[in-house]
């Protein structure tokens, strides 16, 4: 089991901002997962990886793939209090789900 | 309501590594919070800030303060599969809790 969190590289998020957006996505996708997936992921060490996407369109395409695969996922928009315009899409989390299923969606992306 | 996540600056975590450790801490502290705190934080937009700490000792001192204040909190150790030695303490999350209580613990730290 793992969770992959994909963050945009094209909007100049600072390190702290990026980390907060990754955490938002992680929690939201986690909460949309079923109880079995949650439990299994937690007992397996809560594996998380953070990956790169070049833009908004790529993020939405990945989200659509996750939806088609039936995987828990969440797209995060920034409230825009700092750094970014309100509503800017920043991150996507996919999983927790079996690794091979997550890899079908995010397997081609580079590690952040 | 807010959650503060404190990350060490002295262990050379890469951006993706740091974001994953922040997300671990965020989820773990969230799960240790009571249902009212969770609900209130979620309805208020899940405010999160990411802050800096200079080392392990500072992180443990902050965790001890959070404990004394009765705030949900979590200290994260890295499994050490990559980058860091196994068991390295990386991050601390405090909250979700009322902002003024979180600030008693983390109010003097710099934004990441």
gemmi code that builds the backbone of each chain (N, CA, C; Angstrom):
import gemmi

chains = {
    "A": [
        ("UNK", (0.844, -1.193, 0.000), (0.000, 0.000, 0.000), (0.880, 1.244, 0.000)),
        ("UNK", (0.452, 2.225, -0.747), (1.152, 3.502, -0.654), (0.233, 4.646, -1.064)),
        ("UNK", (0.729, 5.816, -0.769), (0.055, 7.035, -1.210), (1.081, 7.866, -1.987)),
        ("UNK", (0.687, 8.339, -3.157), (1.551, 9.225, -3.942), (0.943, 10.618, -3.933)),
        ("UNK", (1.767, 11.609, -3.646), (1.288, 12.988, -3.683), (2.068, 13.723, -4.767)),
        ("UNK", (1.317, 14.316, -5.689), (1.909, 14.974, -6.850), (1.783, 16.487, -6.658)),
        ("UNK", (2.905, 17.188, -6.782), (2.892, 18.637, -6.591), (3.372, 19.347, -7.850)),
        ("UNK", (2.760, 20.468, -8.166), (3.156, 21.246, -9.344), (4.498, 21.920, -9.124)),
        ("UNK", (5.300, 21.916, -10.161), (6.616, 22.557, -10.086), (6.616, 23.922, -10.777)),
        ("UNK", (5.487, 24.278, -11.398), (5.480, 25.462, -12.271), (4.903, 26.715, -11.623)),
        ("UNK", (4.623, 26.657, -10.323), (3.991, 27.828, -9.700), (4.840, 28.409, -8.575)),
        ("UNK", (6.079, 27.958, -8.482), (7.028, 28.594, -7.568), (6.654, 28.559, -6.104)),
        ("UNK", (6.094, 27.448, -5.668), (5.782, 27.340, -4.233), (7.075, 27.254, -3.418)),
        ("UNK", (7.142, 27.978, -2.329), (8.257, 27.813, -1.399), (8.164, 26.454, -0.715)),
        ("UNK", (9.245, 26.070, -0.035), (9.311, 24.735, 0.578), (8.203, 24.508, 1.595)),
        ("UNK", (7.969, 25.481, 2.461), (6.950, 25.322, 3.504), (5.555, 25.273, 2.908)),
        ("UNK", (5.322, 26.137, 1.937), (4.034, 26.158, 1.246), (3.765, 24.808, 0.585)),
        ("UNK", (4.765, 24.317, -0.119), (4.618, 23.038, -0.802), (4.329, 21.922, 0.201)),
        ("UNK", (5.054, 21.921, 1.308), (4.857, 20.870, 2.316), (3.434, 20.923, 2.872)),
        ("UNK", (2.926, 22.121, 3.111), (1.565, 22.253, 3.646), (0.531, 21.747, 2.637)),
        ("UNK", (0.739, 22.054, 1.356), (-0.208, 21.610, 0.323), (-0.158, 20.087, 0.149)),
        ("UNK", (1.030, 19.520, 0.266), (1.175, 18.062, 0.222), (0.419, 17.429, 1.393)),
        ("UNK", (0.553, 18.035, 2.564), (-0.135, 17.503, 3.748), (-1.649, 17.601, 3.599)),
        ("UNK", (-2.138, 18.699, 3.034), (-3.583, 18.829, 2.770), (-4.068, 17.676, 1.893)),
        ("UNK", (-3.360, 17.475, 0.804), (-3.771, 16.455, -0.164), (-3.744, 15.075, 0.475)),
        ("UNK", (-2.684, 14.815, 1.225), (-2.525, 13.512, 1.865), (-3.705, 13.206, 2.786)),
        ("UNK", (-4.048, 14.160, 3.630), (-5.136, 13.945, 4.584), (-6.475, 13.774, 3.870)),
        ("UNK", (-6.685, 14.592, 2.847), (-7.985, 14.551, 2.168), (-8.182, 13.212, 1.431)),
        ("UNK", (-7.146, 12.753, 0.765), (-7.273, 11.460, 0.075), (-7.404, 10.334, 1.091)),
        ("UNK", (-6.649, 10.424, 2.163), (-6.738, 9.421, 3.233), (-8.164, 9.319, 3.760)),
        ("UNK", (-8.783, 10.461, 3.981), (-10.141, 10.447, 4.537), (-11.167, 9.954, 3.527)),
        ("UNK", (-10.844, 10.003, 2.252), (-11.788, 9.504, 1.253), (-11.585, 8.011, 0.988)),
        ("UNK", (-10.561, 7.420, 1.597), (-10.310, 5.986, 1.418), (-11.214, 5.175, 2.346)),
        ("UNK", (-11.432, 3.923, 1.999), (-12.236, 3.040, 2.842), (-11.457, 2.595, 4.067)),
        ("UNK", (-12.163, 2.075, 5.061), (-11.523, 1.672, 6.319), (-10.455, 0.585, 6.136)),
        ("UNK", (-10.673, -0.341, 5.208), (-9.673, -1.398, 5.000), (-8.378, -0.827, 4.430)),
        ("UNK", (-8.515, 0.051, 3.434), (-7.330, 0.662, 2.820), (-6.567, 1.497, 3.847)),
        ("UNK", (-7.307, 2.223, 4.668), (-6.646, 3.030, 5.702), (-5.843, 2.163, 6.655)),
        ("UNK", (-6.505, 1.112, 7.118), (-5.889, 0.251, 8.128), (-4.654, -0.442, 7.564)),
        ("UNK", (-4.800, -0.943, 6.352), (-3.695, -1.682, 5.749), (-2.499, -0.764, 5.509)),
        ("UNK", (-2.766, 0.441, 5.054), (-1.704, 1.400, 4.793), (-0.996, 1.785, 6.089)),
        ("UNK", (-1.786, 2.001, 7.142), (-1.201, 2.388, 8.427), (-0.344, 1.265, 8.999)),
        ("UNK", (-0.829, 0.040, 8.885), (-0.061, -1.054, 9.471), (1.194, -1.331, 8.656)),
        ("UNK", (1.227, -0.869, 7.414), (2.406, -1.057, 6.567), (3.358, 0.114, 6.572)),
        ("UNK", (3.210, 1.017, 7.537), (4.175, 2.110, 7.679), (3.807, 3.402, 6.971)),
        ("UNK", (2.574, 3.475, 6.432), (2.100, 4.728, 5.831), (3.044, 5.253, 4.754)),
        ("UNK", (3.414, 4.400, 3.862), (4.354, 4.813, 2.808), (3.790, 5.953, 1.961)),
        ("UNK", (4.604, 6.981, 1.816), (4.219, 8.173, 1.040), (5.369, 8.552, 0.126)),
        ("UNK", (5.063, 8.913, -1.101), (6.086, 9.499, -1.951), (5.552, 10.787, -2.553)),
        ("UNK", (6.461, 11.723, -2.769), (6.082, 13.026, -3.314), (6.703, 13.149, -4.709)),
        ("UNK", (5.852, 13.441, -5.682), (6.239, 13.421, -7.095), (5.977, 14.777, -7.744)),
        ("UNK", (6.531, 14.949, -8.940), (6.433, 16.233, -9.631), (5.467, 16.189, -10.821)),
        ("UNK", (4.729, 17.273, -10.993), (3.949, 17.464, -12.215), (4.209, 18.878, -12.726)),
        ("UNK", (4.186, 19.013, -14.059), (4.585, 20.281, -14.661), (3.513, 21.342, -14.714)),
        ("UNK", (2.254, 20.966, -14.463), (1.212, 21.986, -14.580), (-0.153, 21.471, -14.183)),
        ("UNK", (-1.114, 22.379, -14.248), (-2.471, 22.088, -13.803), (-3.118, 20.990, -14.644)),
        ("UNK", (-2.921, 21.083, -15.967), (-3.557, 20.109, -16.843), (-3.083, 18.684, -16.527)),
        ("UNK", (-1.779, 18.539, -16.276), (-1.236, 17.216, -15.947), (-1.861, 16.692, -14.647)),
        ("UNK", (-2.007, 17.573, -13.678), (-2.610, 17.176, -12.405), (-4.047, 16.678, -12.608)),
        ("UNK", (-4.809, 17.399, -13.414), (-6.194, 17.002, -13.635), (-6.278, 15.688, -14.422)),
        ("UNK", (-5.367, 15.491, -15.367), (-5.370, 14.235, -16.118), (-5.061, 13.046, -15.191)),
        ("UNK", (-4.122, 13.258, -14.283), (-3.794, 12.196, -13.321), (-4.977, 11.930, -12.394)),
        ("UNK", (-5.661, 12.991, -11.977), (-6.835, 12.835, -11.109), (-7.917, 12.032, -11.826)),
        ("UNK", (-8.072, 12.301, -13.108), (-9.071, 11.589, -13.894), (-8.706, 10.104, -14.019)),
        ("UNK", (-7.420, 9.822, -14.195), (-6.974, 8.420, -14.225), (-7.247, 7.733, -12.884)),
        ("UNK", (-6.975, 8.439, -11.797), (-7.213, 7.872, -10.461), (-8.699, 7.555, -10.289)),
        ("UNK", (-9.526, 8.465, -10.784), (-10.973, 8.263, -10.690), (-11.385, 7.021, -11.479)),
        ("UNK", (-10.844, 6.902, -12.687), (-11.185, 5.739, -13.517), (-10.733, 4.418, -12.891)),
        ("UNK", (-9.608, 4.464, -12.182), (-9.102, 3.259, -11.500), (-9.849, 2.990, -10.195)),
        ("UNK", (-10.715, 3.914, -9.817), (-11.459, 3.746, -8.562), (-10.619, 3.964, -7.317)),
        ("UNK", (-9.546, 4.768, -7.449), (-8.650, 4.989, -6.303), (-9.058, 6.239, -5.525)),
        ("UNK", (-8.914, 6.202, -4.209), (-9.137, 7.421, -3.428), (-8.135, 8.484, -3.879)),
        ("UNK", (-8.616, 9.702, -4.027), (-7.720, 10.767, -4.473), (-8.309, 12.110, -4.086)),
        ("UNK", (-7.490, 13.140, -4.095), (-7.957, 14.479, -3.748), (-7.098, 15.511, -4.473)),
        ("UNK", (-7.765, 16.495, -5.071), (-7.094, 17.639, -5.694), (-7.239, 18.828, -4.754)),
        ("UNK", (-6.126, 19.490, -4.498), (-6.145, 20.616, -3.551), (-5.986, 21.949, -4.277)),
        ("UNK", (-6.854, 22.881, -3.903), (-6.733, 24.271, -4.373), (-6.302, 25.121, -3.197)),
        ("UNK", (-5.389, 26.036, -3.438), (-4.927, 26.901, -2.365), (-5.943, 28.000, -2.082)),
        ("UNK", (-6.113, 28.298, -0.787), (-7.025, 29.368, -0.400), (-6.483, 30.729, -0.828)),
        ("UNK", (-5.187, 30.800, -1.100), (-4.623, 32.026, -1.666), (-4.356, 33.150, -0.680)),
        ("UNK", (-4.209, 32.793, 0.604), (-3.886, 33.835, 1.586), (-2.461, 34.351, 1.398)),
        ("UNK", (-1.607, 33.504, 0.873), (-0.198, 33.867, 0.694), (0.296, 33.282, -0.615)),
        ("UNK", (1.259, 33.883, -1.193), (2.031, 33.355, -2.336), (1.240, 33.145, -3.620)),
        ("UNK", (0.109, 32.413, -3.550), (-0.591, 32.007, -4.772), (-1.930, 32.711, -4.912)),
        ("UNK", (-2.424, 32.797, -6.155), (-3.766, 33.324, -6.389), (-4.800, 32.360, -5.802)),
        ("UNK", (-5.895, 32.893, -5.238), (-6.933, 32.026, -4.673), (-7.432, 31.019, -5.693)),
        ("UNK", (-7.551, 29.776, -5.268), (-8.080, 28.743, -6.142), (-7.035, 28.042, -6.989)),
        ("UNK", (-5.783, 28.445, -6.868), (-4.727, 27.775, -7.627), (-4.646, 26.305, -7.225)),
        ("UNK", (-4.676, 25.431, -8.209), (-4.530, 23.994, -7.965), (-3.061, 23.708, -7.677)),
        ("UNK", (-2.778, 23.018, -6.577), (-1.383, 22.846, -6.155), (-0.930, 21.383, -6.137)),
        ("UNK", (-1.805, 20.490, -5.653), (-1.379, 19.112, -5.389), (-2.522, 18.125, -5.639)),
        ("UNK", (-2.119, 16.887, -5.860), (-3.047, 15.763, -5.998), (-2.480, 14.618, -5.177)),
        ("UNK", (-3.311, 13.990, -4.362), (-2.884, 12.764, -3.681), (-3.678, 11.596, -4.236)),
        ("UNK", (-2.991, 10.471, -4.445), (-3.612, 9.230, -4.933), (-3.286, 8.130, -3.926)),
        ("UNK", (-4.305, 7.477, -3.409), (-4.127, 6.457, -2.388), (-4.400, 7.032, -1.015)),
        ("UNK", (-4.325, 6.188, 0.023), (-3.698, 4.868, 0.062), (-4.436, 3.793, -0.747)),
        ("UNK", (-3.610, 3.019, -1.473), (-4.105, 1.937, -2.314), (-2.924, 1.013, -2.606)),
        ("UNK", (-3.197, -0.165, -3.142), (-2.094, -1.065, -3.494), (-1.095, -0.385, -4.440)),
        ("UNK", (0.178, -0.679, -4.220), (1.243, 0.029, -4.943), (1.087, -0.064, -6.451)),
        ("UNK", (0.735, -1.267, -6.947), (0.668, -1.415, -8.404), (-0.452, -0.570, -8.997)),
        ("UNK", (-1.530, -0.362, -8.248), (-2.623, 0.469, -8.753), (-2.245, 1.949, -8.747)),
        ("UNK", (-1.582, 2.370, -7.672), (-1.119, 3.763, -7.623), (-0.129, 4.011, -8.759)),
        ("UNK", (0.746, 3.031, -8.991), (1.755, 3.183, -10.049), (1.147, 3.276, -11.446)),
        ("UNK", (-0.034, 2.711, -11.622), (-0.687, 2.857, -12.920), (-0.974, 4.324, -13.234)),
        ("UNK", (-1.186, 5.086, -12.174), (-1.512, 6.506, -12.357), (-0.256, 7.388, -12.312)),
        ("UNK", (0.610, 7.114, -11.333), (1.722, 8.051, -11.085), (3.100, 7.442, -11.362)),
        ("UNK", (3.123, 6.226, -11.910), (4.380, 5.510, -12.055), (5.432, 6.157, -12.949)),
        ("UNK", (4.985, 7.065, -13.816), (5.937, 7.687, -14.749), (6.489, 9.022, -14.266)),
        ("UNK", (6.065, 9.456, -13.101), (6.477, 10.790, -12.621), (7.795, 10.720, -11.859)),
        ("UNK", (8.524, 11.836, -11.841), (9.797, 11.911, -11.114), (9.562, 12.250, -9.644)),
        ("UNK", (10.426, 11.716, -8.805), (10.394, 12.072, -7.391), (10.689, 13.551, -7.207)),
        ("UNK", (10.053, 14.140, -6.215), (10.331, 15.543, -5.911), (11.600, 15.592, -5.084)),
    ],
    "B": [
        ("UNK", (-8.775, 27.778, 14.826), (-8.104, 26.482, 14.892), (-6.973, 26.431, 13.882)),
        ("UNK", (-5.894, 25.832, 14.282), (-4.839, 25.594, 13.304), (-3.963, 24.425, 13.723)),
        ("UNK", (-3.148, 24.029, 12.780), (-2.143, 23.014, 13.049), (-0.800, 23.591, 12.615)),
        ("UNK", (0.203, 23.468, 13.494), (1.560, 23.894, 13.142), (2.422, 22.654, 12.994)),
        ("UNK", (3.181, 22.598, 11.917), (4.100, 21.480, 11.727), (5.521, 22.041, 11.689)),
        ("UNK", (6.352, 21.503, 12.560), (7.713, 22.005, 12.732), (8.670, 20.989, 12.114)),
        ("UNK", (9.542, 21.469, 11.242), (10.481, 20.566, 10.561), (11.917, 20.998, 10.854)),
        ("UNK", (12.782, 20.020, 11.027), (14.199, 20.314, 11.281), (14.889, 20.836, 10.025)),
        ("UNK", (15.732, 21.816, 10.242), (16.482, 22.398, 9.119), (17.921, 21.883, 9.087)),
        ("UNK", (18.306, 21.068, 10.079), (19.728, 20.721, 10.241), (20.098, 19.342, 9.695)),
        ("UNK", (19.153, 18.692, 9.008), (19.462, 17.329, 8.550), (19.402, 17.204, 7.031)),
        ("UNK", (19.316, 18.346, 6.360), (19.446, 18.349, 4.906), (18.401, 17.550, 4.161)),
        ("UNK", (17.159, 17.602, 4.618), (16.098, 16.897, 3.877), (15.846, 17.606, 2.555)),
        ("UNK", (15.697, 16.833, 1.488), (15.255, 17.405, 0.226), (13.796, 17.842, 0.328)),
        ("UNK", (13.351, 18.582, -0.680), (11.996, 19.161, -0.635), (10.911, 18.094, -0.538)),
        ("UNK", (11.014, 17.047, -1.341), (9.994, 16.008, -1.339), (10.000, 15.219, -0.039)),
        ("UNK", (11.194, 14.922, 0.439), (11.340, 14.226, 1.725), (10.698, 15.044, 2.835)),
        ("UNK", (11.026, 16.314, 2.871), (10.474, 17.184, 3.905), (8.950, 17.225, 3.824)),
        ("UNK", (8.425, 17.353, 2.616), (6.970, 17.420, 2.458), (6.310, 16.134, 2.948)),
        ("UNK", (6.920, 14.991, 2.665), (6.345, 13.718, 3.114), (6.368, 13.617, 4.636)),
        ("UNK", (7.447, 14.077, 5.255), (7.539, 14.020, 6.716), (6.546, 14.982, 7.372)),
        ("UNK", (6.344, 16.126, 6.750), (5.336, 17.079, 7.244), (3.948, 16.442, 7.157)),
        ("UNK", (3.675, 15.760, 6.057), (2.374, 15.108, 5.888), (2.170, 13.986, 6.905)),
        ("UNK", (3.229, 13.211, 7.184), (3.133, 12.180, 8.227), (2.728, 12.795, 9.565)),
        ("UNK", (3.445, 13.851, 9.933), (3.202, 14.483, 11.238), (1.793, 15.047, 11.304)),
        ("UNK", (1.380, 15.678, 10.206), (0.059, 16.296, 10.169), (-1.035, 15.265, 10.407)),
        ("UNK", (-0.955, 14.154, 9.701), (-1.980, 13.114, 9.825), (-1.971, 12.488, 11.218)),
        ("UNK", (-0.773, 12.251, 11.733), (-0.685, 11.571, 13.032), (-1.247, 12.454, 14.153)),
        ("UNK", (-0.926, 13.736, 14.136), (-1.468, 14.633, 15.170), (-2.974, 14.793, 14.985)),
        ("UNK", (-3.403, 14.886, 13.742), (-4.832, 14.985, 13.450), (-5.586, 13.795, 14.029)),
        ("UNK", (-5.033, 12.614, 13.855), (-5.719, 11.420, 14.345), (-5.704, 11.325, 15.863)),
        ("UNK", (-4.773, 12.004, 16.500), (-4.736, 11.975, 17.963), (-5.613, 13.068, 18.573)),
        ("UNK", (-6.186, 13.919, 17.736), (-7.067, 14.985, 18.239), (-8.471, 14.436, 18.480)),
        ("UNK", (-9.231, 15.124, 19.313), (-10.604, 14.713, 19.586), (-11.519, 15.069, 18.431)),
        ("UNK", (-12.712, 14.456, 18.406), (-13.645, 14.690, 17.292), (-14.066, 16.157, 17.151)),
        ("UNK", (-14.215, 16.877, 18.257), (-14.616, 18.279, 18.159), (-13.519, 19.115, 17.519)),
        ("UNK", (-12.288, 18.898, 17.959), (-11.157, 19.651, 17.403), (-11.011, 19.364, 15.907)),
        ("UNK", (-11.151, 18.116, 15.541), (-11.058, 17.745, 14.125), (-12.102, 18.470, 13.293)),
        ("UNK", (-13.345, 18.392, 13.791), (-14.462, 18.948, 13.028), (-14.324, 20.461, 12.889)),
        ("UNK", (-13.956, 21.092, 14.001), (-13.857, 22.555, 13.990), (-12.745, 23.009, 13.040)),
        ("UNK", (-11.642, 22.292, 13.077), (-10.504, 22.634, 12.209), (-10.881, 22.444, 10.735)),
        ("UNK", (-11.583, 21.358, 10.454), (-11.962, 21.087, 9.074), (-12.949, 22.124, 8.555)),
        ("UNK", (-13.897, 22.512, 9.393), (-14.886, 23.478, 8.925), (-14.255, 24.865, 8.783)),
        ("UNK", (-13.122, 25.083, 9.446), (-12.445, 26.383, 9.337), (-11.355, 26.414, 8.276)),
        ("UNK", (-11.338, 25.423, 7.391), (-10.398, 25.473, 6.273), (-9.092, 24.742, 6.497)),
        ("UNK", (-8.985, 23.987, 7.605), (-7.784, 23.160, 7.843), (-6.493, 23.971, 7.773)),
        ("UNK", (-6.462, 25.061, 8.479), (-5.266, 25.920, 8.452), (-4.032, 25.175, 8.956)),
        ("UNK", (-2.989, 25.246, 8.144), (-1.716, 24.574, 8.461), (-0.587, 25.551, 8.217)),
        ("UNK", (0.393, 25.593, 9.111), (1.605, 26.339, 8.820), (2.795, 25.435, 9.072)),
        ("UNK", (3.846, 25.664, 8.305), (5.059, 24.858, 8.423), (6.181, 25.760, 8.935)),
        ("UNK", (6.805, 25.340, 10.022), (7.779, 26.165, 10.742), (9.116, 25.448, 10.841)),
        ("UNK", (10.137, 26.200, 11.233), (11.499, 25.670, 11.277), (11.987, 25.427, 12.710)),
        ("UNK", (12.700, 24.343, 12.906), (13.430, 24.115, 14.160), (14.852, 23.700, 13.814)),
        ("UNK", (15.785, 24.093, 14.674), (17.194, 23.911, 14.351), (17.746, 22.533, 14.661)),
        ("UNK", (17.001, 21.727, 15.446), (17.573, 20.430, 15.785), (16.621, 19.563, 16.581)),
        ("UNK", (17.094, 18.351, 16.875), (16.266, 17.359, 17.559), (15.845, 17.818, 18.951)),
        ("UNK", (16.797, 18.395, 19.681), (16.487, 18.813, 21.044), (15.357, 19.841, 21.061)),
        ("UNK", (15.408, 20.803, 20.131), (14.357, 21.822, 20.063), (13.002, 21.171, 19.777)),
        ("UNK", (13.001, 20.200, 18.887), (11.759, 19.517, 18.543), (11.166, 18.805, 19.764)),
        ("UNK", (12.018, 18.139, 20.526), (11.532, 17.430, 21.712), (11.042, 18.404, 22.784)),
        ("UNK", (11.716, 19.541, 22.921), (11.266, 20.539, 23.898), (9.883, 21.073, 23.523)),
        ("UNK", (9.691, 21.316, 22.240), (8.385, 21.792, 21.770), (7.311, 20.721, 21.980)),
        ("UNK", (7.669, 19.470, 21.740), (6.714, 18.368, 21.950), (6.320, 18.287, 23.420)),
        ("UNK", (7.285, 18.486, 24.291), (7.018, 18.455, 25.725), (6.084, 19.609, 26.126)),
        ("UNK", (6.322, 20.771, 25.535), (5.417, 21.903, 25.804), (4.000, 21.590, 25.317)),
        ("UNK", (3.886, 20.997, 24.147), (2.572, 20.647, 23.612), (1.875, 19.660, 24.550)),
        ("UNK", (2.654, 18.720, 25.061), (2.097, 17.739, 25.990), (1.576, 18.432, 27.245)),
        ("UNK", (2.387, 19.352, 27.784), (1.968, 20.056, 28.999), (0.716, 20.892, 28.780)),
        ("UNK", (0.565, 21.429, 27.556), (-0.630, 22.227, 27.244), (-1.826, 21.343, 26.919)),
        ("UNK", (-1.611, 20.052, 26.866), (-2.705, 19.130, 26.555), (-3.118, 19.152, 25.090)),
        ("UNK", (-2.198, 19.532, 24.209), (-2.540, 19.648, 22.780), (-2.208, 18.354, 22.037)),
        ("UNK", (-3.042, 17.995, 21.058), (-2.684, 16.851, 20.213), (-1.373, 17.154, 19.501)),
        ("UNK", (-0.503, 16.173, 19.456), (0.784, 16.392, 18.794), (1.379, 15.048, 18.395)),
        ("UNK", (2.342, 15.098, 17.501), (3.001, 13.862, 17.060), (4.423, 14.182, 16.625)),
        ("UNK", (5.353, 13.359, 17.080), (6.753, 13.440, 16.650), (7.000, 12.312, 15.656)),
        ("UNK", (7.600, 12.648, 14.533), (7.825, 11.646, 13.484), (9.308, 11.288, 13.380)),
        ("UNK", (9.541, 9.974, 13.318), (10.882, 9.460, 13.038), (10.873, 8.834, 11.657)),
        ("UNK", (11.914, 9.097, 10.920), (11.986, 8.541, 9.568), (12.360, 7.068, 9.611)),
        ("UNK", (11.724, 6.305, 8.724), (12.054, 4.882, 8.644), (13.460, 4.657, 8.076)),
        ("UNK", (13.989, 5.686, 7.420), (15.383, 5.629, 6.976), (15.632, 4.812, 5.736)),
        ("UNK", (14.607, 4.636, 4.898), (14.838, 3.913, 3.650), (15.682, 4.739, 2.680)),
        ("UNK", (15.589, 6.053, 2.830), (16.305, 6.951, 1.910), (16.829, 8.134, 2.700)),
        ("UNK", (17.864, 8.720, 2.239), (18.392, 10.011, 2.722), (18.857, 10.039, 4.179)),
        ("UNK", (18.001, 9.585, 5.115), (18.305, 9.758, 6.538), (18.596, 8.423, 7.214)),
        ("UNK", (19.321, 8.487, 8.354), (19.533, 7.281, 9.161), (18.211, 6.840, 9.769)),
        ("UNK", (17.979, 5.523, 9.885), (16.719, 5.046, 10.467), (16.515, 5.634, 11.861)),
        ("UNK", (15.285, 6.077, 12.116), (14.971, 6.606, 13.439), (15.250, 8.084, 13.616)),
        ("UNK", (15.766, 8.734, 12.585), (16.015, 10.175, 12.680), (14.701, 10.921, 12.904)),
        ("UNK", (14.679, 11.766, 13.929), (13.502, 12.587, 14.196), (13.466, 13.728, 13.186)),
        ("UNK", (12.329, 13.899, 12.508), (12.263, 14.873, 11.411), (11.294, 16.020, 11.655)),
        ("UNK", (10.120, 15.703, 12.203), (9.050, 16.699, 12.274), (8.199, 16.507, 13.533)),
        ("UNK", (7.524, 17.600, 13.890), (6.561, 17.606, 14.994), (5.333, 18.350, 14.503)),
        ("UNK", (4.158, 17.798, 14.722), (2.925, 18.543, 14.452), (2.227, 18.833, 15.768)),
        ("UNK", (1.700, 20.043, 15.889), (0.950, 20.467, 17.080), (-0.414, 20.952, 16.606)),
        ("UNK", (-1.477, 20.350, 17.151), (-2.829, 20.699, 16.738), (-3.354, 19.669, 15.749)),
        ("UNK", (-4.583, 19.800, 15.305), (-5.436, 20.987, 15.366), (-5.884, 21.358, 16.785)),
        ("UNK", (-5.803, 22.673, 17.057), (-6.191, 23.231, 18.346), (-6.408, 24.737, 18.149)),
        ("UNK", (-7.005, 25.402, 19.138), (-7.185, 26.848, 19.001), (-5.845, 27.553, 18.753)),
        ("UNK", (-5.887, 28.569, 17.914), (-4.650, 29.223, 17.468), (-3.803, 29.728, 18.631)),
        ("UNK", (-4.455, 30.315, 19.622), (-3.663, 30.900, 20.715), (-2.939, 29.834, 21.524)),
        ("UNK", (-3.517, 28.645, 21.596), (-2.844, 27.558, 22.325), (-1.669, 27.003, 21.520)),
        ("UNK", (-1.880, 26.852, 20.220), (-0.775, 26.385, 19.372), (0.369, 27.401, 19.423)),
        ("UNK", (0.001, 28.692, 19.397), (1.025, 29.744, 19.417), (1.837, 29.753, 20.716)),
        ("UNK", (1.250, 29.284, 21.799), (2.027, 29.195, 23.036), (3.226, 28.279, 22.881)),
        ("UNK", (3.064, 27.296, 22.007), (4.142, 26.316, 21.805), (5.062, 26.733, 20.657)),
        ("UNK", (4.455, 27.158, 19.548), (5.253, 27.359, 18.326), (5.317, 28.817, 17.869)),
        ("UNK", (4.774, 29.728, 18.686), (4.633, 31.129, 18.261), (5.940, 31.848, 17.951)),
        ("UNK", (7.058, 31.353, 18.480), (8.335, 32.051, 18.281), (9.137, 31.512, 17.097)),
        ("UNK", (8.610, 30.516, 16.408), (9.386, 29.894, 15.324), (9.172, 30.614, 13.992)),
        ("UNK", (10.168, 30.516, 13.120), (10.069, 31.134, 11.790), (9.330, 30.228, 10.813)),
        ("UNK", (8.610, 30.850, 9.900), (7.967, 30.098, 8.811), (9.010, 29.409, 7.953)),
        ("UNK", (8.671, 28.230, 7.485), (9.582, 27.528, 6.573), (9.409, 28.123, 5.182)),
    ],
}
model = gemmi.Model(1)
for chain_id, residues in chains.items():
    chain = gemmi.Chain(chain_id)
    for i, (resn, *xyz) in enumerate(residues, 1):
        res = gemmi.Residue()
        res.name, res.seqid = resn, gemmi.SeqId(i, " ")
        for name, pos in zip(("N", "CA", "C"), xyz):
            atom = gemmi.Atom()
            atom.name, atom.element = name, gemmi.Element(name[0])
            atom.pos, atom.b_iso = gemmi.Position(*pos), 0.0
            res.add_atom(atom)
        chain.add_residue(res)
    model.add_chain(chain)
structure = gemmi.Structure()
structure.add_model(model)
structure.setup_entities()
